[in-house]
Amino acid sequence: MHSAHSNRLAAETSPYLRQHAHNPVDWYPWCQEALDLARREDKPILLSIGYSACHWCHVMAHESFEDADTAQVMNGLFVNIKVDREERPDLDKIYQLAHQIMARRGGGWPLTVFLNPHNHLPFFAGTYFPKTARYQLPGFVTVMQRVAAYYHERKDDLHKHHDYLANLLATAQAQEGGAPLEPAVLDQARQALLDAFDPVNGGFGGAPKFPQAANLGFLLRRAEAGALPDPDALAVVATSLAKMAEGGLFDQIGGGFCRYSVDAAWRIPHFEKMLYDNGALLGLYAEAHRATGLPLFRDAATATAEWAIREMRSPGGGFYAALDADSEGEEGKYYLWTPAQVRALLGPEEYAVVEPHFGLDQRPNFEGEAWHVQVALPLPQVAARLDIAVEEAERRLAAARIKLYAARETRVRPGLDDKLLTAWNGLMIAGLAQAGRLLERPDFIAAAEQAFACLRRACVDADGHLLATDKDGKSRLRAYLDDYAFLLAAGLELLQCRWQSADLAWLLELADRLLADFEDGDHGGFFFTARDHETLIHRPKGYADESMASGNGVAALALLRLGRLVGDMRYTTAAERTLVSAATALDQYPHSHGALLTALAEWFEPPECVILRGQPGALPLWAATARRADPRRWVFSIPNDIGDLPGDLAERKAEAGEVAYVCAGTACLPPIRSLAELG
């Protein structure tokens, strides 16, 4: 028995589940004990899925799950299961899809699903329910009473519904393959994204507005592909990234990006900061700076990397999952200012720059009484207004930021979800490696190395299987597709920064497990869960980008690159089969598949892969020359004293001096032995 002040979630590792450990609700985690109890007592399951940084999850918890009367109804009518969608994305994907089928609209969090205890199929689903009826939503207690009555009184209807839903889930992935892979789909996707582009505010569509890093990454690569540049695609990327970096989505004081904007102009964000967004955007901004030379993009990438290293890194070198939107029970409170607060912290010269730059001389932009700072007047215009040099304005702004950040640090900080998620760390490692290489920041590369080593140390079991999460030294849950795919991509980025044969050996192990445990041998592509995963009502296999890039898209790209690096056709064939299996989806909804489109573009137009051999002191100059000649090149610098290389790399032999081996697809140039010829 558990006391009224503690339930079974107290023993869990998830910070989100532990937030509910003292609810009066008799919560279970997703476990066999709960499933057996529900079946034995013929009580439907109330499944609640959320995550620690979710604002409306907190609202529903405060209103209903912490309320003794509501909890009494929950405990009497249901077996209640609470799931952290970040630890169990498999369950979240399945029941979000079920909600979409049943409600004919997208879901979200909190996700509230009622399941038949005998087969775990849902028969009613929703998202947030208020305690009492409002927002044109019924009250939660009323919903529960009606759902329970339906379950016990309408068994015949329930069976018909289940047959229908099970059939829809079974055929959810039936539209695979069938369309040939054609380069035209790349042009169709480009045009669809240009049509959806908001030329005033940047980004795509209206409110709420998400960064869509995978689509912007695809367009950035299209802008530089082929013989002719694509200024229209580059303009979409540059405008979008500039508006995000200058808006409220970006933390102008401490760095890092929030999850999304509630308005179309990036002014007011939903204030949680997720590791996965920041990892993806970090690399994208570094790439955009390389493509455009704009200092704004360099500064945004730098501030984001520094935020992650400063605030999100564990003692072991891995990166924590998220910062909450709320502090002291109020969304965004940690980030808000009044002009009086800012003026009291700064000198008159600093405030003279900050006030117009951050819009403190305008009306409050947050609920009519506070300011969430963002760029209201560009710094050159501020400098002109004050009749000072831009460099002086930059100096004052930098000094002001330091003071404002120090003052903000004295506030009650948003909650930290301090678990390590393998997939999300993969995204941050890749972003840090890209930014470190492109912005010449060895400290970013070092942080990426330490995180990569942390995952290898903490998130691998005794049999060599990757694990999905680690909290306080306790690693658990067999990894998902995203864990393998994102870590594989991250390792390849890191190898471009410095060569470690041991890292390549591990990447080959990860790729082999990816093929053995996740690949769909019949149709191509990869399932989200491994072959020996817990049997659930559906085995998801998605192609579209969601809040993160598609695992299938990232896997295809990483396998293409790894296969070409070591000359292993198993990897490139698996990548090609993934693209073929997704052909129908790409043809019908090209703009929903940015990650797969990037892989497809690289399949059609393989970039050059340059293997450099030489003395460690000379290789950086050779690598810089190779990249300057073609920024799309993949460049790996392998010192001469490293031997026993796998596959085709064994043929890239060391010589007395420096030598470059350049290949694109299946065509290779003769070895290059001079910098002039390489450039």
Phi, psi and omega in degrees: 000152179244145179291167179294345184254007179207142177229188189292346180287346180297337181268000183278161178271337184291124175303326179294314179296322181290338173299335182255012186291340181246016170296152171288351175291138179276069184290145166242151161286170174293113185202163182296325180302314181292317181296320179294319180298315181298316179295316183296320183266000181053045178250130177299157180262130171262109181258121180242119183244131178202199178203164194292331183267011186272116184297311184288339171296318179295320181299312181294325178296313182295319184287318192244311188286337177267358183266123186298321182292317178295317180299325179297320178293315179302313183292329181283327187260338191222162159265120191259124182238128179250132184232135171273114185294341179281329175276327182237065178295340177297311178296319181298315180299318182296310187278339169293318177297317178298318177299317180298319179295316185285318185268347182059035174200164181294160181260231183145197183230142000291145174259127183241113187230136178253125189246145168293126185291346185267340179221357176067016173279139181281148174236353171204143182210149175203191178244250178280133170239129177289160179298316176238157188301125172190176184056028184060029176239144177288158177292150186296318180297317178299316178302312183297317181295319180291320180295315180296318179296318178300316182299315186279337187255346188233050185298323180296314178298324181297318180295319178297317179298317182296319178299318180295313183293317180300322179293319179295319178296320181295329182260008184298335181248021185287335183276058180255144178064202175092333180248139179290153175280116182234139177302337182301333181295331177293319177291323178297316180295317178303313182292321179298320179289321176296325178291327181274352184294138174267102186290341180277310187255351186078169182078191186234133176074197183250203182281149348291151187241129182252155183296324181054057184299324182295319179292320178294323176296319176299314180295323179297320178290323177295326181297334184250001184275157173075185185283333184247140176290161181239086184296330180293316178296318180295325179295321177299314181295310185295317179296315182297312182293323179294314181296322178293316183291332180269347186268191181281349176298327181266137177283102185291342182263315187246356181083162180093154183252143173279174190292310180198170179257136179282346178242171184280349187253014177064024185282306185244120182269168158276118205283356179293146176247120182255140180300322185293320176300314186289326175296314181294317182289327179302309179296321181295317179294322177296317177297320181293325176294319177298323183282329188246335185077005184288125180299329180304319182288321175299316183293321179294318178296315181297313181295325179291315178298317181294323175299313182298317181291323184283318192248343189242003186266135178279163177303331180277356177104347176283173183245137180289166192279315192195156166250137183293159173283334189257150164217141185053032176078006182236132180292128174079359187303323183298331189262354190269152182223162163242155177304324181296319178298316182292316182299324181291338183266340189247157170286163183302321181292321178294316181295327179299330176276315187293320185303305179286326183296317182262006174074024179286350175268005178252182181290150178301144185250000181238106176053029171075006185218354182217168182243126165260112194288143177202171184283111176263328179222120182304149186301321177302324179288325175298314180299318179296319180297322182271355181059047176232163177291150177301322180299324178291320177297320178297319180297315180295319180295318179298318178296320179296318180301318180299316181292318180293321179295316180299319179292320180296328180295342177279351178280169174289119185285154172298154180298143180253126171270103191261031170271155176261125176251126186300312183298315183292323174297323176302318179295318180290322177299314179299315180297317179295320179296315178299312182295320179297319181288314186281331182257005179056054178241090180299335178293328176292319179296319179298319178296321177297317178301315183294322178292320178298316178295323179298315180295319181295327181281318191261334191243038173228131181275181186297336180267005179088003178283141176287143177248154191273333189209152176220136177217121179054040178081002179253109180262144184201169175070116176303141187291158179257177179307313183301323180299312180293313185295312184291324179289324176298313178297321180295318180297323178293323175296319182292324178297333176289338181275324177197147186268131173222111182298327179296324177294317178298319179300320179291321178299322177295322176297315179299317180296320179295320178292324177301314179293317185289323191257339188239338187291140173276102183292339182275317189242352185087167184082182187231135171287158180286332182245156182284167182300323183264018180291157174311136180286121179242180185288350183200145174251099189292150178209093187254151179247332186283150172290142175242232176291337173239165175301148180302131176300324177294321179294315180293320178297316180300315181294315181295320180291322174304312184291317180294317179299320179287329179294313185257356179073036180254110183293339178301320182287313181292326177293318178297322177295315180297318179296326176296314180296319178296318181294334181266004189301318181296316179298319179296322181290321184278320184227065187300324185283359177262005190226052184303318182293316178293323178295323176298318177295319180297317179300320180287333176292317179288321186232077183298128174288162177290138173251121184249120175255119180256134172239142180166192178280141184307323182291334183267338188297323180302320179295318178296318180296317179297320178296317180297318182286325180295324180292326180204103184295345179277352180297144167264124187235124179238124182256113183245111180301153185298333184278003178265126179236192179055046178277147184277157170055220182297338180297333179297336179276349178273076193280148175287149176233181181297322177249206180271147179213144179241132175250119187242122179227150172224116185064237181259006182251131181236144174275162171298154179306140182253129187239012177223146179297323181298319181288326180292323183279000000 
